[in-house]
Amino acid sequence: MASLLVKRAFALGTLIATLLVACPTEATPPHHHASAVPAHHRACANKTNLNTANIRQLRQLPGIGELLALRIIAARPFRSVEALKTIKGMTPKHFQQLKPLVCVTSPDRPATES
């Protein structure tokens, strides 16, 4: 029993360390003039992009704690906001609350909001 807990703690620690390196917690740089920002990124204006948000930005969403933020980051890349439903701990009610606040973009695809 104790060795299982040690293994899980080590795995969680490794995941957190990896995500902290891969997802900086500094604020996102300010946006440039609208014409300089690609259209697929403008579609996410004032929303949290599930594929690019860091852990701090995800935790600012209602009901998103550290564990759920880490699960969202680990499940990337998302092709649609609907894919958020597959995250362990995401209830249908919670999803409906988050849906208008998030979007999904990737470099080769336009933004999707639902």
Residue pairs with C-beta under 8 A, 6 or more apart in sequence:
15 70
15 74
16 70
19 55
19 70
19 73
19 74
20 55
22 73
23 54
23 55
23 73
24 54
25 54
25 55
25 56
26 54
28 54
28 57
31 37
31 45
34 42
39 110
40 105
40 109
40 110
40 111
41 105
41 111
42 111
43 103
43 105
43 110
43 111
43 113
44 103
44 105
44 111
47 101
47 102
47 103
47 113
48 57
48 58
48 60
48 61
48 101
48 102
48 103
49 102
49 103
49 104
49 105
49 111
50 72
50 76
50 78
50 81
50 84
50 102
50 103
50 104
51 76
51 77
51 78
51 104
51 105
51 106
52 105
55 66
55 69
55 70
55 73
58 64
58 68
58 69
58 72
58 73
59 65
59 66
59 69
61 98
61 101
61 102
62 97
62 98
62 101
63 94
63 97
63 98
64 72
64 98
67 89
68 87
68 89
68 90
71 87
71 88
71 89
72 84
72 87
75 83
75 86
75 87
77 106
78 84
78 104
79 104
79 106
79 109
79 112
80 104
80 112
80 114
81 99
81 102
81 103
81 104
81 112
81 113
81 114
82 114
83 104
84 90
84 95
84 98
84 99
84 102
85 92
85 95
99 114
102 113
103 111
103 112
103 113
104 111
104 112
104 113
105 111
105 112
